[in-house]
């Protein structure tokens, strides 16, 4: 019996362009009452390649700082 190909585990925990971990970013965002636009302005996260924007958005809503799925806009 053939086995299904292994699916790589995804772990997204930071803005790669700015090397800014979401776990460090969330407390700053909560303390400052930041919305997504504020996070982008204050940290630069999401301003370069933009791949972290869906993760930032979800982080602000749910409090998650580690993601095991690929998110897109």
C-alpha positions as CSV (number, residue, x, y, z in Angstrom):
1,X,0.0,0.0,0.0
2,X,1.4,3.4,-1.0
3,X,1.8,6.1,1.7
4,X,0.6,9.6,1.1
5,X,3.5,12.1,0.7
6,X,4.5,13.8,3.9
7,X,3.2,17.4,4.2
8,X,5.8,19.7,5.7
9,X,4.9,21.4,8.9
10,X,4.6,25.2,8.6
11,X,5.5,27.4,11.4
12,X,5.1,31.2,10.9
13,X,6.1,33.1,14.1
14,X,7.4,36.4,12.8
15,X,7.7,39.1,10.2
16,X,10.6,37.8,8.2
17,X,11.5,41.1,6.6
18,X,11.8,42.9,9.9
19,X,12.8,39.8,12.0
20,X,10.1,40.8,14.5
21,X,8.5,37.9,16.4
22,X,4.8,38.1,16.7
23,X,5.1,37.0,20.4
24,X,7.1,40.3,21.0
25,X,4.8,42.3,18.8
26,X,1.4,41.3,20.4
27,X,2.0,42.9,23.8
28,X,3.1,46.1,22.2
29,X,0.0,46.2,20.0
30,X,-2.3,45.5,22.9
31,X,-0.6,48.0,25.2
32,X,-0.8,50.7,22.4
33,X,-4.3,49.7,21.3
34,X,-2.9,49.3,17.8
35,X,-4.9,48.4,14.7
36,X,-3.2,46.8,11.8
37,X,-2.3,50.1,10.3
38,X,-0.7,51.2,13.6
39,X,1.4,48.0,13.7
40,X,2.6,48.6,10.2
41,X,3.5,52.2,10.9
42,X,5.2,51.7,14.3
43,X,7.2,48.5,13.4
44,X,7.5,48.4,9.6
45,X,6.0,44.9,9.7
46,X,3.9,44.3,6.6
47,X,5.4,47.2,4.7
48,X,8.1,45.3,2.8
49,X,6.8,42.1,1.2
50,X,3.4,42.1,2.9
51,X,3.3,38.3,3.4
52,X,2.9,38.8,7.2
53,X,-0.2,41.0,6.9
54,X,-2.8,38.2,7.2
55,X,-0.9,36.8,10.2
56,X,-0.8,40.3,11.8
57,X,-4.5,40.7,11.2
58,X,-5.3,37.3,12.7
59,X,-2.9,38.0,15.6
60,X,-4.7,41.2,16.5
61,X,-8.1,39.4,16.5
62,X,-7.2,36.1,18.2
63,X,-4.0,36.7,20.1
64,X,-2.3,33.9,18.2
65,X,1.4,34.4,17.7
66,X,2.4,31.1,16.0
67,X,0.6,29.8,12.9
68,X,0.8,26.3,11.4
69,X,-1.0,27.1,8.2
70,X,-0.3,29.4,5.3
71,X,-2.6,32.4,5.2
72,X,-3.2,34.8,2.4
73,X,-5.2,37.9,1.9
